[in-house]
């Protein structure tokens, strides 16, 4: 698609009712910087799998994911892929790159650099929305609510730069709470300007693929750290099967029609649960990837550290639990219909998988890394087989 000098923002979600939208090349290019950022956070967790390391990873991952989500929501409604939009997208890519660089240890004050980079990313998004406010008058109520919420949140992040730890983290939490609550507070207004049911699921699916790629990278890294013995090779192959199983159960059930809010919608929490449920899902996938890498390395030593055990099993349990939430919050039709029946059974299956992973971790333990990986692959195989069986039985 050739770009033009200026194509002002316009409301895209109503236009796409008759024609299904696709992700633009600009959006795909934009995602590249998050590949690097997620990999950097993964390395941070790899080096420190303690509770302190985990909370540090999670605390830094949330703003990163929110920066991506904020751009995605804007692009879904207003993106025209003109020169102005591309330049603003690239400017935000620079800020995300700075976020990634700051946590790699290059900055003198990494947390200050991270906070300022996030402030810059959100400020650019505010500029995007102000541009939309000018050109799309019918959505000014929504845009005004968004920009007020984002501006207040940015203020807390900016002040945090001058505050010592741990109070700095309190201000971060307040800023994120404002950011996350703003869309839900404006849910009735959003019903007048709903998200696109084709574009949003595709974007979230692409980010999920991006994070699943960390598991493949972890397999390669695990083999690089050890001599290619038969046991390590088997563990790596099984780790790929685990990743395949997680990919399978997510994408075979990806249905984002719920994100299109309606004025008469009774369960207004469902669109929010579907969207926000992807945040712990991504955290769980990264935990699983790092846990698999440690497991591959530990196969030859016949011992997995306790922290690595909980990272792997806890990550997979979190993945299945959040998949249950996402499944339950999806649109499935009226009660008693095949879609609703399938949804109920798939949700139960995911919850069972989450519990089963924890049981596997407790029973197999850290003393048998290869047995642990094999058992977890069995849980994934059970989930895939269950999906196929349930779908066939209810004839969806």
Secondary structure per residue as TSV (DSSP state, phi and psi in degrees):
chain	resnum	aa	ss	phi	psi
A	1	X	-	360.0	125.1
A	2	X	-	-80.4	138.0
A	3	X	-	-88.5	158.4
A	4	X	-	-114.8	165.4
A	5	X	S	-60.6	-42.7
A	6	X	-	-152.1	120.3
A	7	X	-	-133.6	95.5
A	8	X	-	-54.5	152.1
A	9	X	-	-56.4	143.4
A	10	X	-	-141.6	160.2
A	11	X	-	-72.7	112.9
A	12	X	-	-90.5	-27.1
A	13	X	T	-68.8	-28.2
A	14	X	T	-80.6	-30.0
A	15	X	G	-67.1	-33.0
A	16	X	G	-82.2	1.7
A	17	X	G	-62.2	-34.2
A	18	X	S	-93.7	-17.0
A	19	X	S	-138.0	125.2
A	20	X	-	-69.9	128.4
A	21	X	-	-82.9	153.4
A	22	X	-	-124.1	158.2
A	23	X	-	-65.2	139.3
A	24	X	-	-86.1	162.9
A	25	X	H	-63.3	-32.3
A	26	X	H	-62.8	-42.2
A	27	X	H	-63.7	-41.4
A	28	X	H	-65.0	-40.9
A	29	X	H	-64.1	-39.9
A	30	X	H	-59.2	-37.6
A	31	X	H	-66.1	-22.4
A	32	X	H	-59.0	-38.0
A	33	X	H	-67.2	-27.2
A	34	X	H	-75.9	-25.3
A	35	X	H	-58.8	-46.1
A	36	X	H	-67.6	-43.1
A	37	X	H	-65.1	-44.3
A	38	X	H	-64.7	-40.2
A	39	X	H	-62.1	-39.6
A	40	X	H	-63.6	-42.2
A	41	X	H	-67.3	-35.7
A	42	X	H	-61.8	-42.3
A	43	X	H	-63.5	-36.1
A	44	X	H	-62.4	-43.3
A	45	X	H	-69.5	-35.2
A	46	X	H	-59.6	-38.0
A	47	X	H	-78.5	-21.1
A	48	X	-	-145.2	97.1
A	49	X	-	-96.5	13.9
A	50	X	S	-71.8	172.7
A	51	X	H	-60.6	-38.9
A	52	X	H	-62.1	-44.3
A	53	X	H	-63.3	-39.3
A	54	X	H	-64.8	-48.7
A	55	X	H	-66.0	-32.6
A	56	X	H	-63.7	-45.5
A	57	X	H	-60.4	-49.9
A	58	X	H	-63.3	-41.6
A	59	X	H	-63.5	-31.4
A	60	X	H	-85.5	-26.9
A	61	X	H	-71.6	-37.6
A	62	X	H	-58.6	-51.0
A	63	X	H	-61.9	-35.5
A	64	X	H	-62.7	-48.3
A	65	X	H	-63.0	-38.7
A	66	X	H	-68.0	-34.3
A	67	X	H	-61.8	-42.6
A	68	X	H	-65.5	-45.9
A	69	X	H	-63.3	-40.1
A	70	X	H	-60.5	-45.1
A	71	X	H	-64.4	-38.8
A	72	X	H	-63.8	-43.7
A	73	X	H	-64.1	-41.0
A	74	X	H	-63.1	-49.3
A	75	X	H	-61.3	-34.4
A	76	X	H	-61.4	-38.5
A	77	X	H	-90.9	-37.1
A	78	X	H	-124.7	-6.9
A	79	X	-	-63.8	125.8
A	80	X	-	-116.3	0.2
A	81	X	-	56.2	37.2
A	82	X	-	-89.7	-176.6
A	83	X	H	-59.9	-45.4
A	84	X	H	-60.6	-44.9
A	85	X	H	-63.7	-41.7
A	86	X	H	-65.2	-41.6
A	87	X	H	-65.1	-40.6
A	88	X	H	-66.6	-37.3
A	89	X	H	-64.2	-43.1
A	90	X	H	-65.7	-39.3
A	91	X	H	-60.8	-40.1
A	92	X	H	-69.6	-33.6
A	93	X	H	-59.3	-39.0
A	94	X	H	-61.9	-42.5
A	95	X	H	-65.8	-38.3
A	96	X	H	-67.8	-37.9
A	97	X	H	-61.4	-38.2
A	98	X	H	-67.6	-36.8
A	99	X	H	-59.5	-45.5
A	100	X	H	-64.5	-42.2
A	101	X	H	-67.3	-35.2
A	102	X	H	-65.3	-33.0
A	103	X	T	-86.1	-4.2
A	104	X	T	-85.6	-4.7
A	105	X	T	100.3	3.4
A	106	X	-	-80.0	-23.9
A	107	X	S	-87.6	147.0
A	108	X	T	-66.2	-40.4
A	109	X	T	-120.5	83.1
A	110	X	H	-59.0	-41.2
A	111	X	H	-71.1	-34.9
A	112	X	H	-65.5	-45.1
A	113	X	H	-62.4	-39.6
A	114	X	H	-63.4	-46.0
A	115	X	H	-63.7	-44.3
A	116	X	H	-65.9	-36.7
A	117	X	H	-65.7	-40.1
A	118	X	H	-66.1	-40.5
A	119	X	H	-58.5	-43.5
A	120	X	H	-63.1	-42.0
A	121	X	H	-61.8	-44.3
A	122	X	H	-71.2	-32.8
A	123	X	H	-65.2	-40.6
A	124	X	H	-62.6	-39.1
A	125	X	H	-64.8	-38.1
A	126	X	H	-61.1	-42.0
A	127	X	H	-60.1	-41.8
A	128	X	H	-58.6	-45.5
A	129	X	H	-68.4	-35.5
A	130	X	H	-64.5	-35.6
A	131	X	H	-63.9	-42.0
A	132	X	H	-67.6	-36.1
A	133	X	H	-61.3	-36.0
A	134	X	H	-71.0	-39.4
A	135	X	H	-97.6	-15.7
A	136	X	-	-124.3	80.3
A	137	X	G	-62.3	-27.8
A	138	X	G	-70.3	-11.0
A	139	X	G	-114.5	17.6
A	140	X	H	-63.9	-33.3
A	141	X	H	-61.9	-44.5
A	142	X	H	-66.6	-46.5
A	143	X	H	-63.6	-40.8
A	144	X	H	-61.4	-43.2
A	145	X	H	-63.2	-42.1
A	146	X	H	-63.0	-49.5
A	147	X	H	-66.1	-34.5
A	148	X	H	-65.1	-45.9
A	149	X	H	-63.1	-45.8
A	150	X	H	-64.6	-39.6
A	151	X	H	-64.4	-41.8
A	152	X	H	-65.0	-42.4
A	153	X	H	-63.5	-42.5
A	154	X	H	-60.1	-37.1
A	155	X	H	-60.1	-43.2
A	156	X	H	-63.8	-41.0
A	157	X	H	-65.1	-38.4
A	158	X	H	-67.4	-42.8
A	159	X	H	-64.2	-32.5
A	160	X	H	-60.4	-23.7
A	161	X	T	-62.6	-29.7
A	162	X	T	-99.9	7.8
A	163	X	S	-113.7	136.1
A	164	X	-	-73.7	163.3
A	165	X	T	-72.6	149.4
A	166	X	T	-90.1	1.8
A	167	X	H	-64.8	-25.0
A	168	X	H	-58.9	-41.8
A	169	X	H	-68.1	-30.7
A	170	X	H	-63.8	-42.7
A	171	X	H	-66.7	-37.7
A	172	X	H	-59.6	-45.5
A	173	X	H	-63.5	-40.3
A	174	X	H	-64.5	-44.1
A	175	X	H	-60.8	-43.9
A	176	X	H	-67.4	-37.2
A	177	X	H	-62.0	-40.4
A	178	X	H	-64.6	-45.2
A	179	X	H	-60.6	-46.5
A	180	X	H	-72.1	-30.8
A	181	X	H	-82.5	-22.8
A	182	X	H	-58.9	-50.0
A	183	X	H	-60.2	-38.6
A	184	X	H	-69.1	-36.8
A	185	X	H	-63.2	-29.6
A	186	X	T	-99.6	22.2
A	187	X	H	-62.0	-34.1
A	188	X	H	-69.6	-36.9
A	189	X	H	-69.4	-37.5
A	190	X	H	-60.9	-30.2
A	191	X	T	-61.1	-25.5
A	192	X	T	-80.4	-20.8
A	193	X	S	-131.9	66.9
A	194	X	-	-70.0	158.6
A	195	X	-	-75.3	162.8
A	196	X	-	-84.2	129.2
A	197	X	T	-76.7	-11.7
A	198	X	T	-100.2	-42.6
A	199	X	H	-71.4	-47.0
A	200	X	H	-62.7	-49.2
A	201	X	H	-59.2	-36.3
A	202	X	H	-65.2	-41.0
A	203	X	H	-65.2	-44.6
A	204	X	H	-67.2	-34.7
A	205	X	H	-64.1	-39.0
A	206	X	H	-66.5	-39.0
A	207	X	H	-67.3	-35.1
A	208	X	H	-64.1	-41.7
A	209	X	H	-59.9	-42.1
A	210	X	H	-56.9	-45.8
A	211	X	H	-73.7	-36.9
A	212	X	H	-60.1	-29.6
A	213	X	H	-59.5	-25.5
A	214	X	H	-63.7	-32.6
A	215	X	H	-67.6	-40.9
A	216	X	H	-64.6	-42.6
A	217	X	H	-62.5	-35.6
A	218	X	H	-65.9	-36.9
A	219	X	H	-61.6	-46.7
A	220	X	H	-62.9	-45.0
A	221	X	H	-63.7	-38.4
A	222	X	H	-62.3	-39.5
A	223	X	H	-72.1	-33.1
A	224	X	H	-66.1	-28.9
A	225	X	T	-79.3	-16.0
A	226	X	S	-127.3	157.9
A	227	X	-	-65.6	142.5
A	228	X	-	-71.8	79.5
A	229	X	-	-85.1	167.0
A	230	X	H	-64.0	-39.0
A	231	X	H	-66.5	-44.7
A	232	X	H	-64.2	-38.9
A	233	X	H	-65.3	-41.6
A	234	X	H	-63.2	-44.1
A	235	X	H	-61.5	-40.6
A	236	X	H	-65.0	-42.2
A	237	X	H	-62.9	-40.5
A	238	X	H	-68.8	-34.8
A	239	X	H	-61.6	-38.2
A	240	X	H	-63.7	-38.9
A	241	X	H	-64.4	-37.9
A	242	X	H	-62.4	-46.3
A	243	X	H	-60.4	-40.8
A	244	X	H	-61.8	-41.5
A	245	X	H	-63.4	-41.8
A	246	X	H	-65.4	-41.4
A	247	X	H	-60.2	-43.9
A	248	X	H	-61.6	-52.0
A	249	X	H	-71.3	-24.9
A	250	X	H	-75.6	-54.3
A	251	X	H	-76.6	-23.0
A	252	X	T	-72.9	-11.4
A	253	X	T	-125.3	16.7
A	254	X	-	-76.2	108.5
A	255	X	-	-140.9	106.8
A	256	X	-	-103.6	21.3
A	257	X	G	-61.1	-22.7
A	258	X	G	-66.0	-21.8
A	259	X	G	-68.0	-16.8
A	260	X	S	-83.7	92.4
A	261	X	-	-62.6	146.7
A	262	X	-	-124.0	150.1
A	263	X	T	-62.7	-31.1
A	264	X	T	-95.4	11.7
A	265	X	-	-69.0	127.5
A	266	X	S	-83.5	-48.6
A	267	X	-	-91.7	78.9
A	268	X	T	-69.5	-11.1
A	269	X	H	-78.0	-19.4
A	270	X	H	-63.8	-46.6
A	271	X	H	-58.7	-40.6
A	272	X	H	-64.7	-42.3
A	273	X	H	-64.1	-40.0
A	274	X	H	-63.0	-45.7
A	275	X	H	-70.8	-53.9
A	276	X	H	-70.6	-22.5
A	277	X	H	-62.0	-22.5
A	278	X	H	-71.5	-20.4
A	279	X	H	-67.3	-55.8
A	280	X	H	-64.1	-27.0
A	281	X	H	-61.9	-45.5
A	282	X	H	-64.9	-40.6
A	283	X	H	-61.7	-43.6
A	284	X	H	-63.2	-37.6
A	285	X	H	-66.8	-40.3
A	286	X	H	-66.7	-42.2
A	287	X	H	-57.6	-44.5
A	288	X	H	-61.8	-43.5
A	289	X	H	-60.1	-47.5
A	290	X	H	-67.2	-38.2
A	291	X	H	-62.9	-39.4
A	292	X	H	-64.7	-40.0
A	293	X	H	-61.7	-44.7
A	294	X	H	-63.4	-37.5
A	295	X	H	-65.9	-40.7
A	296	X	H	-62.3	-43.6
A	297	X	H	-65.9	-35.5
A	298	X	H	-78.3	-13.7
A	299	X	G	-56.1	-44.7
A	300	X	G	-69.5	-25.1
A	301	X	G	-94.1	-6.1
A	302	X	T	59.0	27.6
A	303	X	-	-156.1	127.8
A	304	X	-	-109.8	131.1
A	305	X	-	-60.0	147.8
A	306	X	H	-56.5	-40.9
A	307	X	H	-64.5	-37.1
A	308	X	H	-69.6	-33.5
A	309	X	H	-63.0	-48.8
A	310	X	H	-69.1	-30.8
A	311	X	H	-63.0	-44.2
A	312	X	H	-71.2	-53.5
A	313	X	H	-71.2	-38.2
A	314	X	H	-65.2	-38.5
A	315	X	H	-64.1	-45.8
A	316	X	H	-67.5	-38.2
A	317	X	H	-62.7	-40.6
A	318	X	H	-64.5	-40.1
A	319	X	H	-58.8	-50.4
A	320	X	H	-67.7	-36.2
A	321	X	H	-65.2	-42.9
A	322	X	H	-73.7	-30.1
A	323	X	H	-64.0	-34.9
A	324	X	H	-64.1	-42.4
A	325	X	H	-63.7	-46.3
A	326	X	H	-62.8	-41.6
A	327	X	H	-63.3	-44.8
A	328	X	H	-66.3	-32.6
A	329	X	H	-85.5	-5.3
A	330	X	S	-75.8	158.9
A	331	X	-	-74.2	133.0
A	332	X	-	-135.5	1.9
A	333	X	-	95.6	-179.9
A	334	X	S	-69.0	152.7
A	335	X	T	-55.1	137.7
A	336	X	T	92.2	-13.6
A	337	X	S	-79.0	158.9
A	338	X	H	-54.0	-40.1
A	339	X	H	-63.2	-42.0
A	340	X	H	-68.2	-38.6
A	341	X	H	-64.7	-44.3
A	342	X	H	-62.9	-43.1
A	343	X	H	-58.4	-44.7
A	344	X	H	-62.3	-43.2
A	345	X	H	-71.9	-38.1
A	346	X	H	-65.6	-39.4
A	347	X	H	-60.9	-45.0
A	348	X	H	-62.9	-40.2
A	349	X	H	-62.1	-40.9
A	350	X	H	-66.6	-42.5
A	351	X	H	-63.5	-40.0
A	352	X	H	-61.8	-41.4
A	353	X	H	-62.0	-39.4
A	354	X	H	-62.7	-45.4
A	355	X	H	-66.6	-40.6
A	356	X	H	-63.3	-37.3
A	357	X	H	-62.2	-42.8
A	358	X	H	-62.3	-43.6
A	359	X	H	-60.9	-43.2
A	360	X	H	-58.6	-44.3
A	361	X	H	-61.6	-39.7
A	362	X	H	-72.0	-38.7
A	363	X	H	-78.0	-50.1
A	364	X	H	-73.6	-44.7
A	365	X	-	75.3	-173.6
A	366	X	T	-85.2	-10.4
A	367	X	T	-80.5	-6.4
A	368	X	-	-137.0	76.6
A	369	X	H	-58.5	-41.9
A	370	X	H	-66.5	-43.2
A	371	X	H	-62.1	-36.7
A	372	X	H	-63.5	-47.3
A	373	X	H	-63.1	-40.5
A	374	X	H	-63.3	-43.8
A	375	X	H	-64.4	-40.1
A	376	X	H	-67.5	-35.6
A	377	X	H	-63.5	-35.7
A	378	X	H	-63.7	-38.2
A	379	X	H	-62.4	-43.7
A	380	X	H	-63.3	-41.9
A	381	X	H	-62.2	-38.8
A	382	X	H	-63.8	-39.0
A	383	X	H	-65.0	-44.9
A	384	X	H	-64.1	-47.3
A	385	X	H	-62.2	-38.7
A	386	X	H	-63.7	-41.1
A	387	X	H	-58.7	-47.9
A	388	X	H	-63.0	-44.2
A	389	X	H	-63.9	-47.2
A	390	X	H	-62.2	-43.8
A	391	X	H	-61.0	-43.4
A	392	X	H	-65.5	-38.0
A	393	X	H	-70.5	-37.5
A	394	X	H	-93.1	-4.4
A	395	X	T	57.6	47.3
A	396	X	-	-82.4	360.0
